[in-house]
Structure formats: C-alpha cells, structure tokens
Amino acid sequence: MREVLRELRAWWEAGEPVAMATVVDTFSSSPRPPGASMLVGPDGTVVGSVSGGCVEGAVHDVGLDVLASATPELAHYGVSDETAYGVGLTCGGELDVFVEKVTPESFPELGEVADDIEAGRPVAVATVVAHPDPAWVGRRLVVRPDSASGSLGLDRADAAVTDDARGLLDHGTTETLTYGPEGERRGEGMRVFVASYAPRPRMIVFGAIDFAAAVAEMGAFLGYAVTVCDARPLFATPARLPAADEVVVSWPHTYLRDEAGAGRVDARTVLCVLTHDPKFDVPLLEVALRLPAVAYVGAMGSRRTHEDRMRHLREAGLTEEELSRLSSPIGLDLGGRTPQETAVSIAAEIVALRWGGAGDRLSERQGPIHP
C-alpha cells in the first residue's frame, strides 16, 4: 500500500470508492513481493502494479467487479495453461491477490494509518483474506507497538493476530499468517495478511570520502534511511553528500555507541565502514562487531589493510565469532573501479546476505531464480 498511499488517501478523503488489490502471497518466481498494491479508481484509473504487467488487466477486471459488488475477492494467478502470454505470469511464478473495496466506511482507520506511515511511526494492518465464513473476509486490525484497533470478530482471534502482528512489525516483515477459523494457532481455514509499515531501515556510512556519496545514493535507492558520519567537519557536509538523509560530525565509534545505546540501531541496520584509517575504523569496528544484532558490517580496505585491521581487532580482544561477522574487504567481486561501481558491489553484497543469494551469475545456474 505504501507506494500507492498518496492516491489512495486522496480518493478516501474525497469519499470516492477505490478497489485496492494487494499481493498477499507469492510462490516461485513472482515478480512483485507481498504488499505490492494496485488501485482501481472510481473512474477505472489504474495506479500501481501487482505483477509488473503480467496480470494487471485481469486484476483490473476483478477490481471493477469488487467496486460494483463491495464483496472482496482473493484471486490466484499462475503461468497460463496453454501459453505464457495468456492471463498468467510469464516468469512461471504464482501469486495470490486480495482485492477489496476501500471507502471511509470500510476502512475508517486509513487516515491515521497514512499519518503513521508518512511520519515513520511503526504500524501494521492485519486483514482477513480467506475464511470459511465469508462474513469474516475483509475484517481488519490496525496494530501498533502499544495499541490495536478494529476487530476480526472474536477476542481469541484478535489476541492471536495482534501478538503475531507485533512480532512481524518489530522485524519490518510483511507476511500472510494461517489460523483456525476462530484464531486457533495450530488450525487452518483463516488466512490473515499482515502488512508491516515499519520505519525505513538504517544505513550508516562512516567516512565522508568520495565513495561515501555513491554508497549513500545507492542506499537511498534501496530504501534505507542513510546517515553519513565523519569526525572531519571539512568533509562531512550535506553539499558533498546530497543523497544522505543525515550528515553527522562525530568520532565514528562514539556516534555508533551512542546510537546503539539510544535504541536507534537494530537487526535491520547496515554499517558501511569506509574510513580507511586505523585510528577511525578499529575503534569503530570494536563497537560494531560487539553489537547484539545488526544486518551487516562491511569495511573497505586492501588485503593488507584487512589483515592489519584484523590483527588490531584480535589484540583488542574480539573473538573469532565476532570477527566472522565482518565483511572485509567490503562488497562483491564485480571488477568495478569507480565509486559508483564500488557502491553497486557493496549494495549487491548487502542484498545477497539479506536474502541468502550466492552472488553468482543467474545465467550459469540451474533451477528456480528465487529459492
């Protein structure tokens, strides 16, 4: 919903009915992830995408039907039986799309949810997309870290879904959960799609060198809130780092320690150490590698620099397990030379580690693209 929120809210505030189609589950090589949304406006206008073009025409037709009937529908799309150019996914994947009519009456919390998303406050929307009793389909809960509104129909179901939605929200994960018809955790029959709208994950880049500007730009492109930190005010300026959301002048290890202590570093945070100077990066890595949970710690440097850095870190008392968390030299071997090419290699390593990718060429692999 995030990518179509502006248009959705405008129609909602005007009291205009909108059909919202949301990818709630994917199988194999689906082109869009769960949470991708497409709107069919009151005049038939299409905003957004659920498949990159493969099934949008069919989803548009479902959206028009839902607008007319106000009955939500869960549609399944896969590769077509006779030809991949029919209504299906040419990539061979499958996806489930939930289509519902959105109005101020059906989704009265939308304005507050939109405010939370735009302000970066964590909020999750849990919607029943399948149930043996059709009356349950479309019911929703709006879940925040310390509150919940709405109801699925039973206190038992509300409690189970609220608890699980908070767990997903804590990790910024969007997922479809399965329960028994009354919210039984070990049952089947009810499927609840939980869309998590957590604040953007952080990328903290240390060292305001020319590579940092390119890494910051790549991080912003990937959806991170980017901070660049450097102890040298001459280099740490917004003018030199226009893609960064924040530029901080501070000793890197002090800044990271303070941010972690304030709870602003979590399991989604990626740390890119580009300082390339032992007096900066060794104290910084002592802090970074001892943090209980971050997604990625990478450090720039030659093989010689890497070996010297590892020696200093061992002398500082870091264990081999802690050192194993360090990606150094930083990035994948793409053969690049420029700051922009280096930034691509760093981003590629972050993505590969996040999703368990091998980093090799797809053309040289067998089997499905997406495991």
Secondary structure, DSSP 4 states (H G I P E B T S, - for coil): -GGGHHHHHHHHHTT--EEEEEEEEEESS-SS-TT-EEEE-TTS-EEE-SSTTSSHHHHHHHHHHHHHH---EEEEE-S-SS-TTSSS-TTS-EEEEEEEEE-TTT-TTHHHHHHHHHHT--EEEEEEEE-SSGGGTT-EEEEETTEEEE--SSHHHHHHHHHHHHHHHHHT--EEEEE-TT--TT--SEEEEEEEEPPPPEEEEE--SHHHHHHHHHHHHTT-EEEEEES-TTT--TTT-TT-SEEEES-HHHHHHHHHHTT---TT-EEEE----HHHHHHHHHHHTTSS--SEEEE---HHHHHHHHHHHHHTT--HHHHTTEE-S-S------SHHHHHHHHHHHHHHHHHT---S-GGG--S-S--
